[in-house]
Amino acid sequence: MGAVLPPTTSEFETEEQAARYDRWFRAKVEASRNDPRPSIPHDEAMARIREKLAAKLAEQEAATGKLRRRDE
């Protein structure tokens, strides 16, 4: 994340950039809302991600023979 801007300051250089981003963002939200697949609860999604990360870390440790600190 970048610096926090005052509410009167835009992160875009032009109004067209802001409008283009707004259109893109609204289209992504609408597509997500219209997605027929079932939603996944946050806790379940995070558990899946943690499982994948743990597997990847174990794979890297096995390949290098080095244990990594959790905060690296």
PyMOL Python script that loads the backbone (N, CA, C, O; Angstrom):
from pymol import cmd

cmd.read_pdbstr("""\
ATOM      1  N   MET A   1       0.835  -1.174   0.000  1.00  0.00           N
ATOM      2  CA  MET A   1       0.000   0.000   0.000  1.00  0.00           C
ATOM      3  C   MET A   1       0.879   1.235   0.000  1.00  0.00           C
ATOM      4  O   MET A   1       1.971   1.239   0.568  1.00  0.00           O
ATOM      5  N   GLY A   2       0.393   2.272  -0.637  1.00  0.00           N
ATOM      6  CA  GLY A   2       1.138   3.513  -0.716  1.00  0.00           C
ATOM      7  C   GLY A   2       0.817   4.426   0.449  1.00  0.00           C
ATOM      8  O   GLY A   2       0.182   4.040   1.430  1.00  0.00           O
ATOM      9  N   ALA A   3       1.277   5.630   0.297  1.00  0.00           N
ATOM     10  CA  ALA A   3       1.036   6.642   1.323  1.00  0.00           C
ATOM     11  C   ALA A   3      -0.448   6.980   1.397  1.00  0.00           C
ATOM     12  O   ALA A   3      -1.168   6.897   0.402  1.00  0.00           O
ATOM     13  N   VAL A   4      -0.885   7.356   2.566  1.00  0.00           N
ATOM     14  CA  VAL A   4      -2.277   7.765   2.757  1.00  0.00           C
ATOM     15  C   VAL A   4      -2.416   9.196   2.245  1.00  0.00           C
ATOM     16  O   VAL A   4      -1.714  10.103   2.691  1.00  0.00           O
ATOM     17  N   LEU A   5      -3.335   9.377   1.303  1.00  0.00           N
ATOM     18  CA  LEU A   5      -3.554  10.696   0.720  1.00  0.00           C
ATOM     19  C   LEU A   5      -4.730  11.386   1.390  1.00  0.00           C
ATOM     20  O   LEU A   5      -5.667  10.723   1.835  1.00  0.00           O
ATOM     21  N   PRO A   6      -4.691  12.700   1.465  1.00  0.00           N
ATOM     22  CA  PRO A   6      -5.864  13.421   1.966  1.00  0.00           C
ATOM     23  C   PRO A   6      -7.055  13.144   1.044  1.00  0.00           C
ATOM     24  O   PRO A   6      -6.856  12.877  -0.142  1.00  0.00           O
ATOM     25  N   PRO A   7      -8.265  13.201   1.551  1.00  0.00           N
ATOM     26  CA  PRO A   7      -9.436  12.873   0.729  1.00  0.00           C
ATOM     27  C   PRO A   7      -9.590  13.771  -0.492  1.00  0.00           C
ATOM     28  O   PRO A   7     -10.289  13.405  -1.436  1.00  0.00           O
ATOM     29  N   THR A   8      -8.958  14.929  -0.492  1.00  0.00           N
ATOM     30  CA  THR A   8      -9.067  15.839  -1.636  1.00  0.00           C
ATOM     31  C   THR A   8      -7.987  15.599  -2.688  1.00  0.00           C
ATOM     32  O   THR A   8      -7.980  16.264  -3.724  1.00  0.00           O
ATOM     33  N   THR A   9      -7.073  14.656  -2.434  1.00  0.00           N
ATOM     34  CA  THR A   9      -5.984  14.366  -3.364  1.00  0.00           C
ATOM     35  C   THR A   9      -6.257  13.056  -4.083  1.00  0.00           C
ATOM     36  O   THR A   9      -6.574  12.049  -3.449  1.00  0.00           O
ATOM     37  N   SER A  10      -6.135  13.068  -5.402  1.00  0.00           N
ATOM     38  CA  SER A  10      -6.344  11.862  -6.196  1.00  0.00           C
ATOM     39  C   SER A  10      -5.025  11.135  -6.385  1.00  0.00           C
ATOM     40  O   SER A  10      -3.972  11.766  -6.478  1.00  0.00           O
ATOM     41  N   GLU A  11      -5.078   9.813  -6.442  1.00  0.00           N
ATOM     42  CA  GLU A  11      -3.875   9.042  -6.730  1.00  0.00           C
ATOM     43  C   GLU A  11      -3.643   8.936  -8.236  1.00  0.00           C
ATOM     44  O   GLU A  11      -2.639   8.368  -8.666  1.00  0.00           O
ATOM     45  N   PHE A  12      -4.549   9.470  -9.032  1.00  0.00           N
ATOM     46  CA  PHE A  12      -4.444   9.424 -10.483  1.00  0.00           C
ATOM     47  C   PHE A  12      -3.967  10.764 -11.021  1.00  0.00           C
ATOM     48  O   PHE A  12      -4.249  11.819 -10.451  1.00  0.00           O
ATOM     49  N   GLU A  13      -3.242  10.701 -12.127  1.00  0.00           N
ATOM     50  CA  GLU A  13      -2.720  11.931 -12.719  1.00  0.00           C
ATOM     51  C   GLU A  13      -3.797  12.715 -13.457  1.00  0.00           C
ATOM     52  O   GLU A  13      -3.748  13.944 -13.511  1.00  0.00           O
ATOM     53  N   THR A  14      -4.775  12.002 -14.029  1.00  0.00           N
ATOM     54  CA  THR A  14      -5.817  12.686 -14.800  1.00  0.00           C
ATOM     55  C   THR A  14      -7.188  12.166 -14.405  1.00  0.00           C
ATOM     56  O   THR A  14      -7.313  11.094 -13.813  1.00  0.00           O
ATOM     57  N   GLU A  15      -8.201  12.928 -14.733  1.00  0.00           N
ATOM     58  CA  GLU A  15      -9.584  12.494 -14.490  1.00  0.00           C
ATOM     59  C   GLU A  15      -9.898  11.257 -15.324  1.00  0.00           C
ATOM     60  O   GLU A  15     -10.642  10.383 -14.878  1.00  0.00           O
ATOM     61  N   GLU A  16      -9.338  11.174 -16.532  1.00  0.00           N
ATOM     62  CA  GLU A  16      -9.576  10.004 -17.390  1.00  0.00           C
ATOM     63  C   GLU A  16      -9.019   8.739 -16.754  1.00  0.00           C
ATOM     64  O   GLU A  16      -9.660   7.690 -16.811  1.00  0.00           O
ATOM     65  N   GLN A  17      -7.846   8.816 -16.153  1.00  0.00           N
ATOM     66  CA  GLN A  17      -7.287   7.655 -15.457  1.00  0.00           C
ATOM     67  C   GLN A  17      -8.192   7.238 -14.306  1.00  0.00           C
ATOM     68  O   GLN A  17      -8.436   6.048 -14.103  1.00  0.00           O
ATOM     69  N   ALA A  18      -8.680   8.195 -13.568  1.00  0.00           N
ATOM     70  CA  ALA A  18      -9.574   7.899 -12.445  1.00  0.00           C
ATOM     71  C   ALA A  18     -10.860   7.260 -12.947  1.00  0.00           C
ATOM     72  O   ALA A  18     -11.341   6.288 -12.364  1.00  0.00           O
ATOM     73  N   ALA A  19     -11.421   7.805 -14.032  1.00  0.00           N
ATOM     74  CA  ALA A  19     -12.668   7.265 -14.584  1.00  0.00           C
ATOM     75  C   ALA A  19     -12.450   5.856 -15.133  1.00  0.00           C
ATOM     76  O   ALA A  19     -13.299   4.983 -14.955  1.00  0.00           O
ATOM     77  N   ARG A  20     -11.316   5.633 -15.799  1.00  0.00           N
ATOM     78  CA  ARG A  20     -11.017   4.307 -16.354  1.00  0.00           C
ATOM     79  C   ARG A  20     -10.887   3.281 -15.227  1.00  0.00           C
ATOM     80  O   ARG A  20     -11.421   2.176 -15.323  1.00  0.00           O
ATOM     81  N   TYR A  21     -10.179   3.651 -14.164  1.00  0.00           N
ATOM     82  CA  TYR A  21     -10.044   2.752 -13.020  1.00  0.00           C
ATOM     83  C   TYR A  21     -11.406   2.476 -12.398  1.00  0.00           C
ATOM     84  O   TYR A  21     -11.709   1.332 -12.057  1.00  0.00           O
ATOM     85  N   ASP A  22     -12.222   3.495 -12.246  1.00  0.00           N
ATOM     86  CA  ASP A  22     -13.549   3.334 -11.662  1.00  0.00           C
ATOM     87  C   ASP A  22     -14.384   2.360 -12.489  1.00  0.00           C
ATOM     88  O   ASP A  22     -15.063   1.497 -11.932  1.00  0.00           O
ATOM     89  N   ARG A  23     -14.339   2.493 -13.812  1.00  0.00           N
ATOM     90  CA  ARG A  23     -15.092   1.566 -14.680  1.00  0.00           C
ATOM     91  C   ARG A  23     -14.579   0.139 -14.521  1.00  0.00           C
ATOM     92  O   ARG A  23     -15.362  -0.804 -14.410  1.00  0.00           O
ATOM     93  N   TRP A  24     -13.241  -0.010 -14.511  1.00  0.00           N
ATOM     94  CA  TRP A  24     -12.650  -1.330 -14.359  1.00  0.00           C
ATOM     95  C   TRP A  24     -13.058  -1.946 -13.018  1.00  0.00           C
ATOM     96  O   TRP A  24     -13.469  -3.105 -12.965  1.00  0.00           O
ATOM     97  N   PHE A  25     -12.944  -1.173 -11.943  1.00  0.00           N
ATOM     98  CA  PHE A  25     -13.265  -1.668 -10.609  1.00  0.00           C
ATOM     99  C   PHE A  25     -14.730  -2.077 -10.505  1.00  0.00           C
ATOM    100  O   PHE A  25     -15.045  -3.139  -9.968  1.00  0.00           O
ATOM    101  N   ARG A  26     -15.618  -1.243 -11.015  1.00  0.00           N
ATOM    102  CA  ARG A  26     -17.043  -1.563 -10.961  1.00  0.00           C
ATOM    103  C   ARG A  26     -17.367  -2.813 -11.765  1.00  0.00           C
ATOM    104  O   ARG A  26     -18.219  -3.607 -11.365  1.00  0.00           O
ATOM    105  N   ALA A  27     -16.689  -2.995 -12.903  1.00  0.00           N
ATOM    106  CA  ALA A  27     -16.900  -4.203 -13.712  1.00  0.00           C
ATOM    107  C   ALA A  27     -16.432  -5.442 -12.956  1.00  0.00           C
ATOM    108  O   ALA A  27     -17.094  -6.478 -13.003  1.00  0.00           O
ATOM    109  N   LYS A  28     -15.293  -5.349 -12.255  1.00  0.00           N
ATOM    110  CA  LYS A  28     -14.801  -6.484 -11.472  1.00  0.00           C
ATOM    111  C   LYS A  28     -15.768  -6.838 -10.342  1.00  0.00           C
ATOM    112  O   LYS A  28     -16.038  -8.014 -10.097  1.00  0.00           O
ATOM    113  N   VAL A  29     -16.282  -5.827  -9.662  1.00  0.00           N
ATOM    114  CA  VAL A  29     -17.238  -6.060  -8.576  1.00  0.00           C
ATOM    115  C   VAL A  29     -18.499  -6.709  -9.131  1.00  0.00           C
ATOM    116  O   VAL A  29     -19.002  -7.677  -8.560  1.00  0.00           O
ATOM    117  N   GLU A  30     -19.007  -6.188 -10.229  1.00  0.00           N
ATOM    118  CA  GLU A  30     -20.227  -6.739 -10.830  1.00  0.00           C
ATOM    119  C   GLU A  30     -20.011  -8.184 -11.266  1.00  0.00           C
ATOM    120  O   GLU A  30     -20.874  -9.034 -11.050  1.00  0.00           O
ATOM    121  N   ALA A  31     -18.861  -8.466 -11.879  1.00  0.00           N
ATOM    122  CA  ALA A  31     -18.565  -9.839 -12.298  1.00  0.00           C
ATOM    123  C   ALA A  31     -18.503 -10.769 -11.091  1.00  0.00           C
ATOM    124  O   ALA A  31     -18.983 -11.901 -11.151  1.00  0.00           O
ATOM    125  N   SER A  32     -17.921 -10.299 -10.012  1.00  0.00           N
ATOM    126  CA  SER A  32     -17.838 -11.107  -8.803  1.00  0.00           C
ATOM    127  C   SER A  32     -19.222 -11.373  -8.221  1.00  0.00           C
ATOM    128  O   SER A  32     -19.528 -12.489  -7.801  1.00  0.00           O
ATOM    129  N   ARG A  33     -20.041 -10.349  -8.204  1.00  0.00           N
ATOM    130  CA  ARG A  33     -21.398 -10.511  -7.658  1.00  0.00           C
ATOM    131  C   ARG A  33     -22.236 -11.458  -8.513  1.00  0.00           C
ATOM    132  O   ARG A  33     -23.117 -12.147  -7.998  1.00  0.00           O
ATOM    133  N   ASN A  34     -21.964 -11.495  -9.812  1.00  0.00           N
ATOM    134  CA  ASN A  34     -22.731 -12.347 -10.720  1.00  0.00           C
ATOM    135  C   ASN A  34     -22.148 -13.746 -10.865  1.00  0.00           C
ATOM    136  O   ASN A  34     -22.725 -14.579 -11.563  1.00  0.00           O
ATOM    137  N   ASP A  35     -21.026 -14.019 -10.227  1.00  0.00           N
ATOM    138  CA  ASP A  35     -20.376 -15.322 -10.332  1.00  0.00           C
ATOM    139  C   ASP A  35     -21.272 -16.380  -9.687  1.00  0.00           C
ATOM    140  O   ASP A  35     -21.642 -16.247  -8.521  1.00  0.00           O
ATOM    141  N   PRO A  36     -21.626 -17.433 -10.438  1.00  0.00           N
ATOM    142  CA  PRO A  36     -22.538 -18.443  -9.894  1.00  0.00           C
ATOM    143  C   PRO A  36     -21.880 -19.413  -8.911  1.00  0.00           C
ATOM    144  O   PRO A  36     -22.573 -20.159  -8.218  1.00  0.00           O
ATOM    145  N   ARG A  37     -20.565 -19.406  -8.850  1.00  0.00           N
ATOM    146  CA  ARG A  37     -19.899 -20.337  -7.936  1.00  0.00           C
ATOM    147  C   ARG A  37     -20.207 -19.963  -6.487  1.00  0.00           C
ATOM    148  O   ARG A  37     -20.413 -18.789  -6.181  1.00  0.00           O
ATOM    149  N   PRO A  38     -20.241 -20.953  -5.597  1.00  0.00           N
ATOM    150  CA  PRO A  38     -20.533 -20.646  -4.191  1.00  0.00           C
ATOM    151  C   PRO A  38     -19.403 -19.840  -3.557  1.00  0.00           C
ATOM    152  O   PRO A  38     -18.233 -20.002  -3.904  1.00  0.00           O
ATOM    153  N   SER A  39     -19.771 -18.983  -2.639  1.00  0.00           N
ATOM    154  CA  SER A  39     -18.783 -18.187  -1.911  1.00  0.00           C
ATOM    155  C   SER A  39     -18.032 -19.076  -0.937  1.00  0.00           C
ATOM    156  O   SER A  39     -18.551 -20.092  -0.476  1.00  0.00           O
ATOM    157  N   ILE A  40     -16.806 -18.683  -0.630  1.00  0.00           N
ATOM    158  CA  ILE A  40     -15.998 -19.408   0.344  1.00  0.00           C
ATOM    159  C   ILE A  40     -15.847 -18.505   1.561  1.00  0.00           C
ATOM    160  O   ILE A  40     -15.417 -17.359   1.427  1.00  0.00           O
ATOM    161  N   PRO A  41     -16.193 -19.002   2.746  1.00  0.00           N
ATOM    162  CA  PRO A  41     -16.017 -18.188   3.952  1.00  0.00           C
ATOM    163  C   PRO A  41     -14.551 -17.785   4.129  1.00  0.00           C
ATOM    164  O   PRO A  41     -13.647 -18.529   3.750  1.00  0.00           O
ATOM    165  N   HIS A  42     -14.330 -16.626   4.694  1.00  0.00           N
ATOM    166  CA  HIS A  42     -12.983 -16.083   4.867  1.00  0.00           C
ATOM    167  C   HIS A  42     -12.069 -17.055   5.607  1.00  0.00           C
ATOM    168  O   HIS A  42     -10.933 -17.275   5.187  1.00  0.00           O
ATOM    169  N   ASP A  43     -12.551 -17.634   6.696  1.00  0.00           N
ATOM    170  CA  ASP A  43     -11.720 -18.548   7.483  1.00  0.00           C
ATOM    171  C   ASP A  43     -11.272 -19.739   6.647  1.00  0.00           C
ATOM    172  O   ASP A  43     -10.126 -20.177   6.752  1.00  0.00           O
ATOM    173  N   GLU A  44     -12.171 -20.264   5.818  1.00  0.00           N
ATOM    174  CA  GLU A  44     -11.831 -21.399   4.967  1.00  0.00           C
ATOM    175  C   GLU A  44     -10.816 -20.986   3.899  1.00  0.00           C
ATOM    176  O   GLU A  44      -9.864 -21.718   3.630  1.00  0.00           O
ATOM    177  N   ALA A  45     -11.017 -19.831   3.301  1.00  0.00           N
ATOM    178  CA  ALA A  45     -10.078 -19.342   2.285  1.00  0.00           C
ATOM    179  C   ALA A  45      -8.687 -19.160   2.891  1.00  0.00           C
ATOM    180  O   ALA A  45      -7.689 -19.557   2.289  1.00  0.00           O
ATOM    181  N   MET A  46      -8.623 -18.568   4.067  1.00  0.00           N
ATOM    182  CA  MET A  46      -7.331 -18.352   4.720  1.00  0.00           C
ATOM    183  C   MET A  46      -6.677 -19.680   5.097  1.00  0.00           C
ATOM    184  O   MET A  46      -5.459 -19.817   4.992  1.00  0.00           O
ATOM    185  N   ALA A  47      -7.465 -20.653   5.532  1.00  0.00           N
ATOM    186  CA  ALA A  47      -6.913 -21.966   5.869  1.00  0.00           C
ATOM    187  C   ALA A  47      -6.305 -22.616   4.627  1.00  0.00           C
ATOM    188  O   ALA A  47      -5.239 -23.227   4.702  1.00  0.00           O
ATOM    189  N   ARG A  48      -6.978 -22.485   3.495  1.00  0.00           N
ATOM    190  CA  ARG A  48      -6.448 -23.035   2.240  1.00  0.00           C
ATOM    191  C   ARG A  48      -5.132 -22.361   1.866  1.00  0.00           C
ATOM    192  O   ARG A  48      -4.181 -23.028   1.460  1.00  0.00           O
ATOM    193  N   ILE A  49      -5.082 -21.050   2.001  1.00  0.00           N
ATOM    194  CA  ILE A  49      -3.866 -20.308   1.655  1.00  0.00           C
ATOM    195  C   ILE A  49      -2.726 -20.695   2.586  1.00  0.00           C
ATOM    196  O   ILE A  49      -1.601 -20.914   2.136  1.00  0.00           O
ATOM    197  N   ARG A  50      -3.011 -20.779   3.884  1.00  0.00           N
ATOM    198  CA  ARG A  50      -1.964 -21.158   4.845  1.00  0.00           C
ATOM    199  C   ARG A  50      -1.427 -22.553   4.533  1.00  0.00           C
ATOM    200  O   ARG A  50      -0.225 -22.797   4.645  1.00  0.00           O
ATOM    201  N   GLU A  51      -2.310 -23.462   4.145  1.00  0.00           N
ATOM    202  CA  GLU A  51      -1.902 -24.820   3.794  1.00  0.00           C
ATOM    203  C   GLU A  51      -0.966 -24.800   2.579  1.00  0.00           C
ATOM    204  O   GLU A  51       0.061 -25.478   2.570  1.00  0.00           O
ATOM    205  N   LYS A  52      -1.325 -24.025   1.567  1.00  0.00           N
ATOM    206  CA  LYS A  52      -0.479 -23.932   0.372  1.00  0.00           C
ATOM    207  C   LYS A  52       0.867 -23.296   0.698  1.00  0.00           C
ATOM    208  O   LYS A  52       1.903 -23.745   0.208  1.00  0.00           O
ATOM    209  N   LEU A  53       0.855 -22.251   1.523  1.00  0.00           N
ATOM    210  CA  LEU A  53       2.108 -21.600   1.903  1.00  0.00           C
ATOM    211  C   LEU A  53       3.004 -22.545   2.704  1.00  0.00           C
ATOM    212  O   LEU A  53       4.217 -22.576   2.496  1.00  0.00           O
ATOM    213  N   ALA A  54       2.418 -23.306   3.609  1.00  0.00           N
ATOM    214  CA  ALA A  54       3.196 -24.249   4.409  1.00  0.00           C
ATOM    215  C   ALA A  54       3.818 -25.317   3.514  1.00  0.00           C
ATOM    216  O   ALA A  54       4.971 -25.700   3.715  1.00  0.00           O
ATOM    217  N   ALA A  55       3.068 -25.797   2.534  1.00  0.00           N
ATOM    218  CA  ALA A  55       3.590 -26.801   1.614  1.00  0.00           C
ATOM    219  C   ALA A  55       4.738 -26.223   0.786  1.00  0.00           C
ATOM    220  O   ALA A  55       5.748 -26.893   0.570  1.00  0.00           O
ATOM    221  N   LYS A  56       4.583 -24.992   0.326  1.00  0.00           N
ATOM    222  CA  LYS A  56       5.629 -24.344  -0.463  1.00  0.00           C
ATOM    223  C   LYS A  56       6.879 -24.129   0.378  1.00  0.00           C
ATOM    224  O   LYS A  56       7.994 -24.340  -0.100  1.00  0.00           O
ATOM    225  N   LEU A  57       6.702 -23.713   1.623  1.00  0.00           N
ATOM    226  CA  LEU A  57       7.834 -23.505   2.519  1.00  0.00           C
ATOM    227  C   LEU A  57       8.561 -24.824   2.778  1.00  0.00           C
ATOM    228  O   LEU A  57       9.791 -24.865   2.765  1.00  0.00           O
ATOM    229  N   ALA A  58       7.818 -25.889   3.010  1.00  0.00           N
ATOM    230  CA  ALA A  58       8.420 -27.200   3.239  1.00  0.00           C
ATOM    231  C   ALA A  58       9.188 -27.652   1.998  1.00  0.00           C
ATOM    232  O   ALA A  58      10.262 -28.245   2.108  1.00  0.00           O
ATOM    233  N   GLU A  59       8.638 -27.372   0.830  1.00  0.00           N
ATOM    234  CA  GLU A  59       9.296 -27.714  -0.433  1.00  0.00           C
ATOM    235  C   GLU A  59      10.623 -26.958  -0.570  1.00  0.00           C
ATOM    236  O   GLU A  59      11.635 -27.538  -0.965  1.00  0.00           O
ATOM    237  N   GLN A  60      10.610 -25.675  -0.244  1.00  0.00           N
ATOM    238  CA  GLN A  60      11.830 -24.865  -0.327  1.00  0.00           C
ATOM    239  C   GLN A  60      12.864 -25.326   0.693  1.00  0.00           C
ATOM    240  O   GLN A  60      14.056 -25.385   0.393  1.00  0.00           O
ATOM    241  N   GLU A  61      12.409 -25.651   1.887  1.00  0.00           N
ATOM    242  CA  GLU A  61      13.327 -26.105   2.926  1.00  0.00           C
ATOM    243  C   GLU A  61      13.952 -27.438   2.540  1.00  0.00           C
ATOM    244  O   GLU A  61      15.136 -27.664   2.790  1.00  0.00           O
ATOM    245  N   ALA A  62      13.166 -28.323   1.932  1.00  0.00           N
ATOM    246  CA  ALA A  62      13.688 -29.614   1.500  1.00  0.00           C
ATOM    247  C   ALA A  62      14.717 -29.433   0.385  1.00  0.00           C
ATOM    248  O   ALA A  62      15.712 -30.156   0.330  1.00  0.00           O
ATOM    249  N   ALA A  63      14.479 -28.479  -0.493  1.00  0.00           N
ATOM    250  CA  ALA A  63      15.385 -28.241  -1.617  1.00  0.00           C
ATOM    251  C   ALA A  63      16.687 -27.588  -1.174  1.00  0.00           C
ATOM    252  O   ALA A  63      17.743 -27.873  -1.740  1.00  0.00           O
ATOM    253  N   THR A  64      16.627 -26.724  -0.180  1.00  0.00           N
ATOM    254  CA  THR A  64      17.821 -25.988   0.239  1.00  0.00           C
ATOM    255  C   THR A  64      18.467 -26.561   1.492  1.00  0.00           C
ATOM    256  O   THR A  64      19.637 -26.294   1.768  1.00  0.00           O
ATOM    257  N   GLY A  65      17.720 -27.336   2.242  1.00  0.00           N
ATOM    258  CA  GLY A  65      18.230 -27.871   3.496  1.00  0.00           C
ATOM    259  C   GLY A  65      18.300 -26.837   4.598  1.00  0.00           C
ATOM    260  O   GLY A  65      18.889 -27.076   5.652  1.00  0.00           O
ATOM    261  N   LYS A  66      17.694 -25.684   4.349  1.00  0.00           N
ATOM    262  CA  LYS A  66      17.721 -24.602   5.332  1.00  0.00           C
ATOM    263  C   LYS A  66      16.316 -24.335   5.845  1.00  0.00           C
ATOM    264  O   LYS A  66      15.344 -24.344   5.089  1.00  0.00           O
ATOM    265  N   LEU A  67      16.232 -24.100   7.138  1.00  0.00           N
ATOM    266  CA  LEU A  67      14.968 -23.678   7.725  1.00  0.00           C
ATOM    267  C   LEU A  67      14.881 -22.165   7.620  1.00  0.00           C
ATOM    268  O   LEU A  67      15.865 -21.465   7.862  1.00  0.00           O
ATOM    269  N   ARG A  68      13.714 -21.659   7.262  1.00  0.00           N
ATOM    270  CA  ARG A  68      13.518 -20.213   7.166  1.00  0.00           C
ATOM    271  C   ARG A  68      12.767 -19.738   8.393  1.00  0.00           C
ATOM    272  O   ARG A  68      11.889 -20.425   8.915  1.00  0.00           O
ATOM    273  N   ARG A  69      13.130 -18.554   8.839  1.00  0.00           N
ATOM    274  CA  ARG A  69      12.371 -17.950   9.935  1.00  0.00           C
ATOM    275  C   ARG A  69      11.004 -17.568   9.420  1.00  0.00           C
ATOM    276  O   ARG A  69      10.847 -17.236   8.245  1.00  0.00           O
ATOM    277  N   ARG A  70      10.028 -17.613  10.279  1.00  0.00           N
ATOM    278  CA  ARG A  70       8.648 -17.305   9.893  1.00  0.00           C
ATOM    279  C   ARG A  70       8.486 -15.862   9.416  1.00  0.00           C
ATOM    280  O   ARG A  70       7.643 -15.587   8.562  1.00  0.00           O
ATOM    281  N   ASP A  71       9.280 -14.942   9.956  1.00  0.00           N
ATOM    282  CA  ASP A  71       9.115 -13.532   9.611  1.00  0.00           C
ATOM    283  C   ASP A  71       9.940 -13.104   8.396  1.00  0.00           C
ATOM    284  O   ASP A  71       9.978 -11.912   8.088  1.00  0.00           O
ATOM    285  N   GLU A  72      10.586 -14.009   7.710  1.00  0.00           N
ATOM    286  CA  GLU A  72      11.358 -13.649   6.510  1.00  0.00           C
ATOM    287  C   GLU A  72      10.448 -13.464   5.329  1.00  0.00           C
ATOM    288  O   GLU A  72      10.915 -13.159   4.231  1.00  0.00           O
TER     289      GLU A  72
END
""", "prot")
cmd.dss("prot")
cmd.show_as("cartoon", "prot")
cmd.util.cbc("prot")
cmd.orient("prot")
